[in-house]
Amino acid sequence: MWAQLQKLSSKPEREADLLSAFEQLRAIEQADSGLVRTMVMRSQADPTVMYVLVVFASEEQARAREQDPRRQEGLARLRATMGDVLDGPPEFFDLDVVREQ
């Protein structure tokens, strides 16, 4: 398995819009993408900061998902929304899953 952790900061008072964007993303997900799990977590110290952990069956499937033409139109709409909601670019951390319990 392979995972990616994303750190996102929303503009103040836009946290609800960020959560809505995750629903939009889920709506365009393809059943064969290799996505195993998504967790969206909010910082207790700063509610404008969210962490998203996505877990895939493999890195290859995750990378193929990034280029999947079936997702491109929905992603374009989502990027436009995120530009108004995010307070800066997201940070991405690629991770190898070494153990799961």
KARA-V843383 format. One record per residue. N is the residue number from 0. SS is DSSP state (A for helix, B for strand, O for the rest). Layout:
N&SS / N&SS
This chain:
0&O / 1&B / 2&B / 3&B / 4&B / 5&B / 6&B / 7&B / 8&B / 9&B / 10&O / 11&O / 12&O / 13&O / 14&A / 15&A / 16&A / 17&A / 18&A / 19&A / 20&A / 21&A / 22&A / 23&A / 24&A / 25&A / 26&A / 27&O / 28&O / 29&O / 30&O / 31&O / 32&O / 33&O / 34&B / 35&B / 36&B / 37&B / 38&B / 39&B / 40&B / 41&B / 42&O / 43&O / 44&O / 45&O / 46&O / 47&O / 48&B / 49&B / 50&B / 51&B / 52&B / 53&B / 54&B / 55&B / 56&O / 57&O / 58&A / 59&A / 60&A / 61&A / 62&A / 63&A / 64&A / 65&A / 66&A / 67&O / 68&A / 69&A / 70&A / 71&A / 72&A / 73&A / 74&A / 75&A / 76&A / 77&A / 78&A / 79&A / 80&A / 81&A / 82&A / 83&A / 84&A / 85&B / 86&O / 87&O / 88&O / 89&O / 90&B / 91&B / 92&B / 93&B / 94&B / 95&B / 96&O / 97&O / 98&O / 99&O / 100&O
